[in-house]
C-alpha cells in the first residue's frame, strides 16, 4: 500500500540534503515552469547564475558537497504565508481550555511556523491578539519565536486589539501603540467586532500613519457601504493595506460586489482570501470571489487561516493546497493560483520579488514533478531554500507490491533511492 509519510534523511548529496558549505550552493538539473532544465548557483542569499545543465560550477573555493541534485523536481519561487494565527494553532485536540501562557504560545507559534516552512512558506505573517487579559504577553511570545526562527523563516507579527472606539477602546488604542513600539511590524484587527467599525478602521489607519506601518484587517466584507468608506480612507496609504478573508463579498449582489471591487482596486487594497477555511476572527462560510476581484484589478493573495484550531480542526497551513483550491474550486489557471500564494502574497507582505533568475533572492521551493499543475495536484516531496540555504525537506515515498500490472506497463515507481 502507498506510504506517503515524511521521512527523515541523513545528510548527503541527494535532493534536500544539508550541504556543509552554507556560503554557496549549486542546484543541478532543476526543471523550470517554462520547460527548461537548468543549474542554479546560489551565493550570499541570492541567485548568482542560471545556466543549462552542467554549465555551472559550484564556484571558487566551494566544495563539491555544496550541490543538490534536483533531477525530477520543479523549481519555483518560494510561497509566503500572508494570514496565519500561530498563537491559536495546533490547539483543536488539546484537552481543556487553550493555554495562553507565553511559553505555550511561543511553542505553538514555533511549531506552526516550522510546519508551514516545511510546506514551502519561507515568510509568515502572524496575526496576534493584544490587549484585554493577555495584554502584550502573546505578542512577546511571537517575537521570541521570531528570533528563534531567524535563518529558517521570516516571521512578522500583526497586532490585533479587540476594541478601539469609545471608552473601552482607549485602552486598546494605547496597547496598539505599545505593540508597535515592542516590535509588531503591522497593525490590524477586526473592525466588524467593534461597535463602530468605521471608527476602528480610522484608528488603525492613524496609528499606521504615525509609525509608517502596513495595515492588515480582518473583515467579512458583507457591508458594501462600509467597504467603500474603508477604500476611501485607505487609498494611497503606504506601505499598504490588506483586508481579508472577505467571504461576505460572495453573498452580495454581483453588481454591488463589482462596484466594491473597483473601489478596492483604485485604492490599492490587497484582498487576502482563505480558500482552506476561515479563522476565529472571521466567518468560515465560503471564500472571497477571487475571479471577480482579479477581473477588477484587485491584487488577491491567499493565506491559510486557521491551522488545526477550533475554527478549522483540519487546517493544514499549506500554501500549495490553497493554490490547488483556487485552481480546482475557483477556476483559476495554475500559474494564477500559484501567484496568489507566491508573488501576490510576497507583495502583500512587503517582500522583494523572487524569480528563478540571476540577482533575485534565493527563496525557492523545489517540488517533485514536471509541471505546475501536477505539482499543485500531488505536491508531496518538497525542498525549501531560504536565504540560499536548504532549510527544510519533506520526502514522500510511494511503494506498491509487485504485480504484473506495474511490470508489464512500465509504470513509474517512487521509492527510497529510486527516481520517480
Secondary structure, 3 states (H helix, E strand, C coil): CCECCCCCCCCCCCCCCCCCCCCEEEEEEEECCCCCEEEEEEECCEEEEEEECCCCCCCCCCCCCCEEECCCEEEEECCCEEEECCCCCCCCCCCCCCCCCHHHHHHHHHHHHHHHHHHCCCEEEEEEEEECCCECHHHHHHHHHHHHCCCCCEEEEEEEECCCCHHHHHHHHHHHHHHHHHCCCEEEEEHHHCCCHHHHHHHHHHHHHHHCCEEEEEECCCCHHHHHHHHHHHCCCCCCEEEEECHHHHHCCHHHHHHHHHHHHHHCCEEEECCCCCCCCCCCCCCCCHHHHHHCCCCEEECCECCCECCECCCCCCHHHHHHHHHHCCCCCHHHHHHHHCHHHHHHCCCCCCCCCCCCECCEEEEECCCHHHHHHCCCCEEEEECCEEEEEECCEECCCCCHHHHHHCCCCECCCCCC
